[in-house]
């Protein structure tokens, strides 16, 4: 049996997040984008709303949502602004996720309650200057100083979200901790508080997209953390990363879906108001068909993404569908935002019109958390190529 | 302290049109919302709860679909919700509604305050609150913009037009509040989850609240709507142009023609 209906709770959650996004985020999105400014104020408000710790059990101060609800939440934020959606999606899937899924009881008790309230933010330090799609290229390393019972981390990370603002409290860092029997690098993940000695973060500037989200470079110079800050067991870092990214892909997918929805609605509204040759431009088939195509693709993207979430909710394998959803939603937003600018004509090229921002913000989705090329590689392996 | 908040589910009139033929609201596809000033009432109750500690009970009369409004109130932070729902309640005017609500309040019994919105956006009568206080024979303070509770008294700032009054009443008392009172909070994500998964909505029918059949619904309503219509604006303005002397003459002509002078 197929049941496509959302629960009353999910519908009301969507309504509530939409209202919040329209009232508390949308009015500031253009200005924050233009000034490339991370808003502590909006982040705190999102924390009060309960946007962090979405899928974490209430036992640790989380919201106890199912995965579809979490994805609806991100989708509705992305419908008005990619940057704030990025702060939330990265905070949940990448920052909180690893601690919740792989941390021991003590680590969960220590970090999750404050993270779930949004009092502090966390990031996931994976990418390096020379290690993007190929995590095997990771150079950052951690050595256990047995005398002091501390891990000593050296290296750097690149393009890390949520780690250089005044709310940044902790980073999950992947580092090389040895070599496996086969000679492969052994990776482990560590919980690094942002006030750890030897840790430094530097904000990255002049981004094309997500300009109101916080992106940074991280430096570890004999950065020392207690031995107990290792996440799970030594050598589990690679597996933890793959699992984290599987979940993260769903939230990137929802950013594509929400962004596509937002750009579509802007384009539809504009096409109804803009008159040329004495009639609204949406009455021209050339424009009307573009909008029809957008609507079809958005519907298909939503179904694919929600199905992947449904699989995850039900404890079924969702790796393939998650990759498909991430890739497809990102590309749908690419096509939709492109046509949304086209429909806006000259005005679509101006920053005063939101579609210009949606057009730029989309590009990250083809690249972050596994490029479209890597997604195709993952999918092709799943289907037996 | 128990605070009862009366809420009404109404069609979102920002999104509504009126059928010119029948004069009734086109309700299809129009979202149902909590009447905005009832949300201010709930916010006031929740603020008092945070300050003094209280149990907030939301009370609504309506069809089963009104459950959604009560869930929203629970998500905002209300502790309990009661829905008065019975076919026999249908067609009630403000007086029958107030009576029905009063029966429920009597059943709840233990309360210090009843807070409701000044008026609902679908009817704009502002009668149900005051009538409820009359049914219960408790003091009422209407058009409230600020409220304080001290011991067993409530002190409220009531603003009507240019008149501002500070009114004190012994509790239990009823307040109706206006939108200037506060900014209603958003439901939090956790609040929504709790409202839908953990909190219960109690449904009472006319027998549960011991309401007299002849005082509820259509039979209990002294007012009945004969017809609703949108006023037609058929009169048109007229613009005169010309030299001042000519214009004065033209204007005088109109006044004379219409027997005003």
Interface residues (C-beta under 8 A of the other chain):
Chain A: X7 X8 X9 X12 X13 X16 X19 X20 X48 X49 X50 X51 X54 X58 X63 X64 X65 X73
Chain B: X68 X71 X72 X75 X186 X187 X188 X189 X190 X191 X192 X193 X195 X196 X197
